[in-house]
Amino acid sequence: MPVRLPSVRDPRTFFDVFGVVVISIGLMAAILTVWHGTIVRIEMVAFGLLVLVWVLWAVDRILERSVERAKRETGQNREWRR
Protein backbone atom coordinates (compact mmCIF):
# COMPACT_ATOMS: atom_id res chain seq x y z
CA MET A 1 0.00 0.00 0.00
CA PRO A 2 1.61 3.29 -1.07
CA VAL A 3 1.99 5.92 1.63
CA ARG A 4 2.02 9.58 0.74
CA LEU A 5 3.38 12.45 2.77
CA PRO A 6 0.91 14.92 4.27
CA SER A 7 0.13 17.83 2.00
CA VAL A 8 0.60 21.28 3.52
CA ARG A 9 -0.54 23.41 0.58
CA ASP A 10 -3.43 21.24 -0.50
CA PRO A 11 -4.79 19.18 2.42
CA ARG A 12 -7.27 16.60 1.20
CA THR A 13 -8.02 14.48 4.26
CA PHE A 14 -7.89 14.73 8.01
CA PHE A 15 -4.88 12.42 7.87
CA ASP A 16 -2.98 15.30 6.26
CA VAL A 17 -3.90 17.52 9.20
CA PHE A 18 -3.03 14.80 11.71
CA GLY A 19 0.31 14.14 10.01
CA VAL A 20 1.32 17.80 10.02
CA VAL A 21 0.34 18.16 13.68
CA VAL A 22 2.30 15.06 14.71
CA ILE A 23 5.38 16.18 12.77
CA SER A 24 5.22 19.68 14.25
CA ILE A 25 4.83 18.35 17.80
CA GLY A 26 7.81 16.05 17.28
CA LEU A 27 9.87 18.92 15.88
CA MET A 28 8.96 21.17 18.79
CA ALA A 29 9.79 18.45 21.32
CA ALA A 30 13.17 17.82 19.70
CA ILE A 31 14.05 21.52 19.64
CA LEU A 32 12.97 22.07 23.24
CA THR A 33 14.98 19.00 24.33
CA VAL A 34 18.18 20.35 22.80
CA TRP A 35 17.88 24.06 23.56
CA HIS A 36 16.62 25.61 26.78
CA GLY A 37 15.90 29.28 26.91
CA THR A 38 13.26 31.94 26.97
CA ILE A 39 13.75 32.95 23.33
CA VAL A 40 13.40 29.36 22.13
CA ARG A 41 10.24 28.89 24.16
CA ILE A 42 8.73 32.08 22.71
CA GLU A 43 9.60 30.87 19.21
CA MET A 44 7.95 27.52 19.91
CA VAL A 45 4.78 29.26 21.11
CA ALA A 46 4.75 31.32 17.91
CA PHE A 47 5.30 28.16 15.84
CA GLY A 48 2.49 26.41 17.74
CA LEU A 49 0.12 29.29 17.01
CA LEU A 50 1.10 29.17 13.34
CA VAL A 51 0.34 25.44 13.24
CA LEU A 52 -3.01 26.07 14.97
CA VAL A 53 -3.99 28.67 12.36
CA TRP A 54 -2.96 26.28 9.59
CA VAL A 55 -5.03 23.46 11.14
CA LEU A 56 -8.13 25.66 11.29
CA TRP A 57 -7.63 26.71 7.65
CA ALA A 58 -7.04 23.11 6.52
CA VAL A 59 -10.11 21.73 8.29
CA ASP A 60 -12.24 24.51 6.81
CA ARG A 61 -10.91 23.75 3.34
CA ILE A 62 -11.51 20.00 3.71
CA LEU A 63 -15.09 20.58 4.86
CA GLU A 64 -15.79 23.02 2.00
CA ARG A 65 -14.58 20.43 -0.51
CA SER A 66 -16.73 17.79 1.13
CA VAL A 67 -19.84 19.96 0.82
CA GLU A 68 -19.08 20.74 -2.83
CA ARG A 69 -18.54 17.05 -3.59
CA ALA A 70 -21.80 16.10 -1.86
CA LYS A 71 -23.71 18.71 -3.85
CA ARG A 72 -22.22 17.45 -7.12
CA GLU A 73 -23.02 13.83 -6.33
CA THR A 74 -26.63 14.50 -5.35
CA GLY A 75 -27.27 17.13 -8.02
CA GLN A 76 -28.25 19.83 -5.54
CA ASN A 77 -26.42 22.79 -7.06
CA ARG A 78 -29.37 25.11 -6.52
CA GLU A 79 -30.27 26.78 -3.25
CA TRP A 80 -33.02 25.34 -1.10
CA ARG A 81 -36.39 27.00 -1.56
CA ARG A 82 -38.34 28.18 1.43
Biopython code that builds the backbone (N, CA, C, O; Angstrom):
import numpy as np
from Bio.PDB.StructureBuilder import StructureBuilder

atoms = [
    (1, "MET", "N", (0.845, -1.174, 0.000)),
    (1, "MET", "CA", (0.000, 0.000, 0.000)),
    (1, "MET", "C", (0.894, 1.242, 0.000)),
    (1, "MET", "O", (1.704, 1.419, 0.910)),
    (2, "PRO", "N", (0.753, 2.098, -1.009)),
    (2, "PRO", "CA", (1.607, 3.290, -1.066)),
    (2, "PRO", "C", (1.208, 4.309, 0.014)),
    (2, "PRO", "O", (0.029, 4.522, 0.297)),
    (3, "VAL", "N", (2.217, 4.911, 0.589)),
    (3, "VAL", "CA", (1.991, 5.916, 1.627)),
    (3, "VAL", "C", (2.452, 7.255, 1.072)),
    (3, "VAL", "O", (3.550, 7.362, 0.527)),
    (4, "ARG", "N", (1.622, 8.264, 1.210)),
    (4, "ARG", "CA", (2.021, 9.585, 0.735)),
    (4, "ARG", "C", (2.256, 10.500, 1.923)),
    (4, "ARG", "O", (1.673, 10.317, 2.992)),
    (5, "LEU", "N", (3.107, 11.476, 1.724)),
    (5, "LEU", "CA", (3.380, 12.448, 2.772)),
    (5, "LEU", "C", (2.197, 13.395, 2.920)),
    (5, "LEU", "O", (1.450, 13.605, 1.964)),
    (6, "PRO", "N", (2.018, 13.968, 4.101)),
    (6, "PRO", "CA", (0.913, 14.921, 4.266)),
    (6, "PRO", "C", (1.130, 16.163, 3.406)),
    (6, "PRO", "O", (2.251, 16.653, 3.269)),
    (7, "SER", "N", (0.067, 16.649, 2.846)),
    (7, "SER", "CA", (0.129, 17.832, 1.997)),
    (7, "SER", "C", (-0.140, 19.083, 2.833)),
    (7, "SER", "O", (-1.147, 19.166, 3.537)),
    (8, "VAL", "N", (0.761, 20.039, 2.749)),
    (8, "VAL", "CA", (0.601, 21.275, 3.518)),
    (8, "VAL", "C", (-0.173, 22.310, 2.706)),
    (8, "VAL", "O", (-1.027, 23.012, 3.248)),
    (9, "ARG", "N", (0.121, 22.408, 1.411)),
    (9, "ARG", "CA", (-0.540, 23.408, 0.579)),
    (9, "ARG", "C", (-1.935, 23.004, 0.141)),
    (9, "ARG", "O", (-2.798, 23.856, -0.069)),
    (10, "ASP", "N", (-2.152, 21.712, 0.005)),
    (10, "ASP", "CA", (-3.430, 21.236, -0.502)),
    (10, "ASP", "C", (-3.915, 20.046, 0.335)),
    (10, "ASP", "O", (-3.906, 18.911, -0.142)),
    (11, "PRO", "N", (-4.341, 20.303, 1.588)),
    (11, "PRO", "CA", (-4.787, 19.183, 2.425)),
    (11, "PRO", "C", (-6.082, 18.579, 1.894)),
    (11, "PRO", "O", (-7.043, 19.296, 1.614)),
    (12, "ARG", "N", (-6.098, 17.255, 1.759)),
    (12, "ARG", "CA", (-7.270, 16.595, 1.201)),
    (12, "ARG", "C", (-8.044, 15.797, 2.222)),
    (12, "ARG", "O", (-9.255, 15.623, 2.087)),
    (13, "THR", "N", (-7.358, 15.305, 3.251)),
    (13, "THR", "CA", (-8.023, 14.482, 4.258)),
    (13, "THR", "C", (-7.579, 14.935, 5.643)),
    (13, "THR", "O", (-6.645, 15.723, 5.794)),
    (14, "PHE", "N", (-8.275, 14.413, 6.647)),
    (14, "PHE", "CA", (-7.887, 14.732, 8.011)),
    (14, "PHE", "C", (-6.576, 14.055, 8.392)),
    (14, "PHE", "O", (-5.935, 14.449, 9.366)),
    (15, "PHE", "N", (-6.174, 13.036, 7.629)),
    (15, "PHE", "CA", (-4.878, 12.420, 7.872)),
    (15, "PHE", "C", (-3.748, 13.378, 7.523)),
    (15, "PHE", "O", (-2.681, 13.318, 8.134)),
    (16, "ASP", "N", (-3.964, 14.262, 6.548)),
    (16, "ASP", "CA", (-2.978, 15.302, 6.259)),
    (16, "ASP", "C", (-2.813, 16.226, 7.461)),
    (16, "ASP", "O", (-1.696, 16.557, 7.857)),
    (17, "VAL", "N", (-3.933, 16.632, 8.029)),
    (17, "VAL", "CA", (-3.900, 17.519, 9.197)),
    (17, "VAL", "C", (-3.224, 16.810, 10.371)),
    (17, "VAL", "O", (-2.370, 17.390, 11.042)),
    (18, "PHE", "N", (-3.603, 15.566, 10.613)),
    (18, "PHE", "CA", (-3.030, 14.799, 11.709)),
    (18, "PHE", "C", (-1.525, 14.621, 11.511)),
    (18, "PHE", "O", (-0.755, 14.748, 12.463)),
    (19, "GLY", "N", (-1.106, 14.329, 10.284)),
    (19, "GLY", "CA", (0.311, 14.143, 10.006)),
    (19, "GLY", "C", (1.125, 15.398, 10.254)),
    (19, "GLY", "O", (2.206, 15.335, 10.840)),
    (20, "VAL", "N", (0.617, 16.536, 9.812)),
    (20, "VAL", "CA", (1.325, 17.801, 10.019)),
    (20, "VAL", "C", (1.404, 18.129, 11.510)),
    (20, "VAL", "O", (2.437, 18.600, 11.985)),
    (21, "VAL", "N", (0.333, 17.886, 12.241)),
    (21, "VAL", "CA", (0.338, 18.164, 13.684)),
    (21, "VAL", "C", (1.338, 17.261, 14.403)),
    (21, "VAL", "O", (2.083, 17.731, 15.263)),
    (22, "VAL", "N", (1.365, 15.985, 14.067)),
    (22, "VAL", "CA", (2.301, 15.058, 14.713)),
    (22, "VAL", "C", (3.747, 15.441, 14.400)),
    (22, "VAL", "O", (4.597, 15.435, 15.289)),
    (23, "ILE", "N", (4.025, 15.772, 13.145)),
    (23, "ILE", "CA", (5.380, 16.176, 12.769)),
    (23, "ILE", "C", (5.782, 17.455, 13.492)),
    (23, "ILE", "O", (6.914, 17.565, 13.963)),
    (24, "SER", "N", (4.879, 18.420, 13.586)),
    (24, "SER", "CA", (5.217, 19.683, 14.254)),
    (24, "SER", "C", (5.426, 19.487, 15.752)),
    (24, "SER", "O", (6.304, 20.122, 16.338)),
    (25, "ILE", "N", (4.638, 18.624, 16.377)),
    (25, "ILE", "CA", (4.834, 18.351, 17.801)),
    (25, "ILE", "C", (6.174, 17.663, 18.030)),
    (25, "ILE", "O", (6.892, 17.992, 18.975)),
    (26, "GLY", "N", (6.511, 16.709, 17.166)),
    (26, "GLY", "CA", (7.809, 16.045, 17.278)),
    (26, "GLY", "C", (8.964, 17.012, 17.090)),
    (26, "GLY", "O", (9.958, 16.946, 17.813)),
    (27, "LEU", "N", (8.838, 17.910, 16.119)),
    (27, "LEU", "CA", (9.873, 18.915, 15.882)),
    (27, "LEU", "C", (10.024, 19.845, 17.074)),
    (27, "LEU", "O", (11.141, 20.151, 17.492)),
    (28, "MET", "N", (8.901, 20.293, 17.621)),
    (28, "MET", "CA", (8.958, 21.175, 18.786)),
    (28, "MET", "C", (9.573, 20.461, 19.991)),
    (28, "MET", "O", (10.359, 21.058, 20.727)),
    (29, "ALA", "N", (9.226, 19.203, 20.196)),
    (29, "ALA", "CA", (9.792, 18.448, 21.321)),
    (29, "ALA", "C", (11.289, 18.266, 21.153)),
    (29, "ALA", "O", (12.039, 18.376, 22.123)),
    (30, "ALA", "N", (11.732, 17.990, 19.933)),
    (30, "ALA", "CA", (13.168, 17.817, 19.695)),
    (30, "ALA", "C", (13.928, 19.117, 19.929)),
    (30, "ALA", "O", (15.000, 19.109, 20.533)),
    (31, "ILE", "N", (13.384, 20.224, 19.457)),
    (31, "ILE", "CA", (14.055, 21.516, 19.638)),
    (31, "ILE", "C", (14.100, 21.895, 21.110)),
    (31, "ILE", "O", (15.133, 22.354, 21.598)),
    (32, "LEU", "N", (12.991, 21.709, 21.826)),
    (32, "LEU", "CA", (12.970, 22.073, 23.240)),
    (32, "LEU", "C", (13.841, 21.139, 24.078)),
    (32, "LEU", "O", (14.295, 21.534, 25.152)),
    (33, "THR", "N", (14.084, 19.919, 23.618)),
    (33, "THR", "CA", (14.977, 19.003, 24.334)),
    (33, "THR", "C", (16.422, 19.458, 24.211)),
    (33, "THR", "O", (17.190, 19.352, 25.167)),
    (34, "VAL", "N", (16.795, 19.958, 23.052)),
    (34, "VAL", "CA", (18.183, 20.352, 22.804)),
    (34, "VAL", "C", (18.482, 21.730, 23.386)),
    (34, "VAL", "O", (19.490, 21.910, 24.069)),
    (35, "TRP", "N", (17.617, 22.695, 23.122)),
    (35, "TRP", "CA", (17.879, 24.064, 23.559)),
    (35, "TRP", "C", (16.898, 24.461, 24.665)),
    (35, "TRP", "O", (15.697, 24.204, 24.583)),
    (36, "HIS", "N", (17.445, 25.088, 25.685)),
    (36, "HIS", "CA", (16.618, 25.609, 26.781)),
    (36, "HIS", "C", (16.827, 27.115, 26.830)),
    (36, "HIS", "O", (17.963, 27.588, 26.880)),
    (37, "GLY", "N", (15.775, 27.837, 26.817)),
    (37, "GLY", "CA", (15.902, 29.284, 26.910)),
    (37, "GLY", "C", (14.573, 29.953, 26.652)),
    (37, "GLY", "O", (13.659, 29.372, 26.066)),
    (38, "THR", "N", (14.490, 31.182, 27.100)),
    (38, "THR", "CA", (13.256, 31.938, 26.967)),
    (38, "THR", "C", (12.937, 32.236, 25.502)),
    (38, "THR", "O", (11.788, 32.128, 25.074)),
    (39, "ILE", "N", (13.966, 32.613, 24.739)),
    (39, "ILE", "CA", (13.750, 32.952, 23.333)),
    (39, "ILE", "C", (13.231, 31.735, 22.563)),
    (39, "ILE", "O", (12.317, 31.848, 21.746)),
    (40, "VAL", "N", (13.826, 30.575, 22.834)),
    (40, "VAL", "CA", (13.405, 29.364, 22.135)),
    (40, "VAL", "C", (11.969, 29.018, 22.504)),
    (40, "VAL", "O", (11.197, 28.595, 21.644)),
    (41, "ARG", "N", (11.608, 29.189, 23.743)),
    (41, "ARG", "CA", (10.238, 28.891, 24.160)),
    (41, "ARG", "C", (9.241, 29.845, 23.502)),
    (41, "ARG", "O", (8.152, 29.429, 23.104)),
    (42, "ILE", "N", (9.607, 31.110, 23.387)),
    (42, "ILE", "CA", (8.731, 32.079, 22.715)),
    (42, "ILE", "C", (8.574, 31.709, 21.244)),
    (42, "ILE", "O", (7.477, 31.792, 20.691)),
    (43, "GLU", "N", (9.681, 31.296, 20.608)),
    (43, "GLU", "CA", (9.600, 30.871, 19.209)),
    (43, "GLU", "C", (8.718, 29.634, 19.050)),
    (43, "GLU", "O", (7.990, 29.520, 18.064)),
    (44, "MET", "N", (8.772, 28.727, 19.989)),
    (44, "MET", "CA", (7.945, 27.520, 19.907)),
    (44, "MET", "C", (6.466, 27.843, 20.110)),
    (44, "MET", "O", (5.605, 27.206, 19.504)),
    (45, "VAL", "N", (6.170, 28.819, 20.950)),
    (45, "VAL", "CA", (4.780, 29.260, 21.110)),
    (45, "VAL", "C", (4.281, 29.879, 19.808)),
    (45, "VAL", "O", (3.158, 29.614, 19.379)),
    (46, "ALA", "N", (5.122, 30.706, 19.182)),
    (46, "ALA", "CA", (4.746, 31.318, 17.906)),
    (46, "ALA", "C", (4.550, 30.244, 16.835)),
    (46, "ALA", "O", (3.603, 30.318, 16.051)),
    (47, "PHE", "N", (5.436, 29.249, 16.797)),
    (47, "PHE", "CA", (5.303, 28.155, 15.836)),
    (47, "PHE", "C", (4.025, 27.361, 16.107)),
    (47, "PHE", "O", (3.328, 26.971, 15.171)),
    (48, "GLY", "N", (3.716, 27.120, 17.381)),
    (48, "GLY", "CA", (2.486, 26.410, 17.744)),
    (48, "GLY", "C", (1.246, 27.163, 17.305)),
    (48, "GLY", "O", (0.286, 26.558, 16.827)),
    (49, "LEU", "N", (1.257, 28.474, 17.461)),
    (49, "LEU", "CA", (0.123, 29.289, 17.015)),
    (49, "LEU", "C", (-0.012, 29.257, 15.489)),
    (49, "LEU", "O", (-1.122, 29.222, 14.958)),
    (50, "LEU", "N", (1.112, 29.269, 14.801)),
    (50, "LEU", "CA", (1.095, 29.169, 13.343)),
    (50, "LEU", "C", (0.503, 27.829, 12.897)),
    (50, "LEU", "O", (-0.288, 27.779, 11.955)),
    (51, "VAL", "N", (0.883, 26.760, 13.568)),
    (51, "VAL", "CA", (0.340, 25.443, 13.242)),
    (51, "VAL", "C", (-1.164, 25.412, 13.534)),
    (51, "VAL", "O", (-1.929, 24.840, 12.758)),
    (52, "LEU", "N", (-1.594, 26.019, 14.637)),
    (52, "LEU", "CA", (-3.014, 26.065, 14.966)),
    (52, "LEU", "C", (-3.808, 26.795, 13.891)),
    (52, "LEU", "O", (-4.874, 26.329, 13.489)),
    (53, "VAL", "N", (-3.311, 27.921, 13.426)),
    (53, "VAL", "CA", (-3.990, 28.674, 12.359)),
    (53, "VAL", "C", (-4.054, 27.829, 11.093)),
    (53, "VAL", "O", (-5.083, 27.798, 10.417)),
    (54, "TRP", "N", (-2.954, 27.140, 10.767)),
    (54, "TRP", "CA", (-2.965, 26.281, 9.586)),
    (54, "TRP", "C", (-3.985, 25.156, 9.730)),
    (54, "TRP", "O", (-4.691, 24.841, 8.772)),
    (55, "VAL", "N", (-4.075, 24.549, 10.911)),
    (55, "VAL", "CA", (-5.035, 23.459, 11.142)),
    (55, "VAL", "C", (-6.460, 23.957, 10.935)),
    (55, "VAL", "O", (-7.261, 23.282, 10.289)),
    (56, "LEU", "N", (-6.782, 25.114, 11.468)),
    (56, "LEU", "CA", (-8.127, 25.664, 11.287)),
    (56, "LEU", "C", (-8.425, 25.910, 9.808)),
    (56, "LEU", "O", (-9.517, 25.600, 9.332)),
    (57, "TRP", "N", (-7.454, 26.465, 9.084)),
    (57, "TRP", "CA", (-7.631, 26.708, 7.652)),
    (57, "TRP", "C", (-7.808, 25.393, 6.908)),
    (57, "TRP", "O", (-8.684, 25.282, 6.051)),
    (58, "ALA", "N", (-6.990, 24.395, 7.222)),
    (58, "ALA", "CA", (-7.036, 23.111, 6.522)),
    (58, "ALA", "C", (-8.363, 22.393, 6.762)),
    (58, "ALA", "O", (-8.945, 21.843, 5.827)),
    (59, "VAL", "N", (-8.838, 22.392, 7.988)),
    (59, "VAL", "CA", (-10.114, 21.733, 8.292)),
    (59, "VAL", "C", (-11.246, 22.441, 7.557)),
    (59, "VAL", "O", (-12.137, 21.787, 7.016)),
    (60, "ASP", "N", (-11.221, 23.759, 7.534)),
    (60, "ASP", "CA", (-12.242, 24.513, 6.806)),
    (60, "ASP", "C", (-12.215, 24.163, 5.323)),
    (60, "ASP", "O", (-13.265, 23.975, 4.709)),
    (61, "ARG", "N", (-11.043, 24.076, 4.760)),
    (61, "ARG", "CA", (-10.905, 23.747, 3.337)),
    (61, "ARG", "C", (-11.399, 22.329, 3.037)),
    (61, "ARG", "O", (-12.069, 22.106, 2.029)),
    (62, "ILE", "N", (-11.073, 21.382, 3.899)),
    (62, "ILE", "CA", (-11.514, 19.999, 3.705)),
    (62, "ILE", "C", (-13.036, 19.916, 3.775)),
    (62, "ILE", "O", (-13.660, 19.226, 2.969)),
    (63, "LEU", "N", (-13.632, 20.617, 4.734)),
    (63, "LEU", "CA", (-15.091, 20.584, 4.863)),
    (63, "LEU", "C", (-15.783, 21.260, 3.690)),
    (63, "LEU", "O", (-16.829, 20.791, 3.242)),
    (64, "GLU", "N", (-15.218, 22.360, 3.181)),
    (64, "GLU", "CA", (-15.794, 23.017, 2.002)),
    (64, "GLU", "C", (-15.775, 22.081, 0.797)),
    (64, "GLU", "O", (-16.758, 21.995, 0.061)),
    (65, "ARG", "N", (-14.663, 21.382, 0.594)),
    (65, "ARG", "CA", (-14.582, 20.430, -0.513)),
    (65, "ARG", "C", (-15.599, 19.309, -0.353)),
    (65, "ARG", "O", (-16.200, 18.858, -1.328)),
    (66, "SER", "N", (-15.783, 18.867, 0.874)),
    (66, "SER", "CA", (-16.725, 17.792, 1.132)),
    (66, "SER", "C", (-18.149, 18.226, 0.785)),
    (66, "SER", "O", (-18.908, 17.454, 0.199)),
    (67, "VAL", "N", (-18.506, 19.440, 1.140)),
    (67, "VAL", "CA", (-19.844, 19.960, 0.823)),
    (67, "VAL", "C", (-20.019, 20.090, -0.687)),
    (67, "VAL", "O", (-21.065, 19.726, -1.226)),
    (68, "GLU", "N", (-18.997, 20.609, -1.373)),
    (68, "GLU", "CA", (-19.084, 20.736, -2.828)),
    (68, "GLU", "C", (-19.223, 19.372, -3.490)),
    (68, "GLU", "O", (-20.009, 19.211, -4.423)),
    (69, "ARG", "N", (-18.466, 18.391, -3.014)),
    (69, "ARG", "CA", (-18.544, 17.047, -3.589)),
    (69, "ARG", "C", (-19.919, 16.439, -3.351)),
    (69, "ARG", "O", (-20.471, 15.790, -4.239)),
    (70, "ALA", "N", (-20.476, 16.640, -2.162)),
    (70, "ALA", "CA", (-21.802, 16.097, -1.856)),
    (70, "ALA", "C", (-22.864, 16.741, -2.737)),
    (70, "ALA", "O", (-23.785, 16.062, -3.191)),
    (71, "LYS", "N", (-22.748, 18.033, -2.981)),
    (71, "LYS", "CA", (-23.712, 18.708, -3.854)),
    (71, "LYS", "C", (-23.620, 18.196, -5.280)),
    (71, "LYS", "O", (-24.641, 18.003, -5.940)),
    (72, "ARG", "N", (-22.392, 17.974, -5.764)),
    (72, "ARG", "CA", (-22.222, 17.453, -7.120)),
    (72, "ARG", "C", (-22.799, 16.054, -7.261)),
    (72, "ARG", "O", (-23.443, 15.738, -8.261)),
    (73, "GLU", "N", (-22.567, 15.219, -6.258)),
    (73, "GLU", "CA", (-23.017, 13.829, -6.330)),
    (73, "GLU", "C", (-24.532, 13.706, -6.239)),
    (73, "GLU", "O", (-25.115, 12.810, -6.851)),
    (74, "THR", "N", (-25.176, 14.587, -5.491)),
    (74, "THR", "CA", (-26.632, 14.501, -5.348)),
    (74, "THR", "C", (-27.362, 15.405, -6.331)),
    (74, "THR", "O", (-28.585, 15.327, -6.441)),
    (75, "GLY", "N", (-26.639, 16.257, -7.045)),
    (75, "GLY", "CA", (-27.274, 17.134, -8.020)),
    (75, "GLY", "C", (-27.994, 18.303, -7.400)),
    (75, "GLY", "O", (-28.930, 18.834, -7.999)),
    (76, "GLN", "N", (-27.592, 18.717, -6.228)),
    (76, "GLN", "CA", (-28.248, 19.834, -5.543)),
    (76, "GLN", "C", (-27.395, 21.084, -5.659)),
    (76, "GLN", "O", (-26.895, 21.586, -4.652)),
    (77, "ASN", "N", (-27.223, 21.588, -6.859)),
    (77, "ASN", "CA", (-26.424, 22.787, -7.056)),
    (77, "ASN", "C", (-27.232, 24.061, -6.834)),
    (77, "ASN", "O", (-26.667, 25.151, -6.748)),
    (78, "ARG", "N", (-28.544, 23.925, -6.742)),
    (78, "ARG", "CA", (-29.367, 25.112, -6.515)),
    (78, "ARG", "C", (-29.620, 25.292, -5.022)),
    (78, "ARG", "O", (-29.498, 24.350, -4.239)),
    (79, "GLU", "N", (-29.965, 26.482, -4.654)),
    (79, "GLU", "CA", (-30.270, 26.782, -3.253)),
    (79, "GLU", "C", (-31.615, 26.182, -2.865)),
    (79, "GLU", "O", (-32.499, 26.011, -3.704)),
    (80, "TRP", "N", (-31.752, 25.869, -1.598)),
    (80, "TRP", "CA", (-33.023, 25.342, -1.104)),
    (80, "TRP", "C", (-34.095, 26.416, -1.135)),
    (80, "TRP", "O", (-33.834, 27.571, -0.799)),
    (81, "ARG", "N", (-35.283, 26.044, -1.531)),
    (81, "ARG", "CA", (-36.394, 27.004, -1.560)),
    (81, "ARG", "C", (-37.122, 26.959, -0.228)),
    (81, "ARG", "O", (-37.225, 25.915, 0.416)),
    (82, "ARG", "N", (-37.608, 28.089, 0.154)),
    (82, "ARG", "CA", (-38.336, 28.180, 1.429)),
    (82, "ARG", "C", (-39.807, 28.124, 1.204)),
    (82, "ARG", "O", (-40.581, 28.186, 2.160)),
]
sb = StructureBuilder()
sb.init_structure("model")
sb.init_model(0)
sb.init_chain("A")
sb.init_seg("    ")
for serial, (resi, resn, name, xyz) in enumerate(atoms, 1):
    if name == "N":
        sb.init_residue(resn, " ", resi, " ")
    sb.init_atom(name, np.array(xyz, "f"), 0.0, 1.0, " ", f" {name:<3s}", serial, name[0])
structure = sb.get_structure()
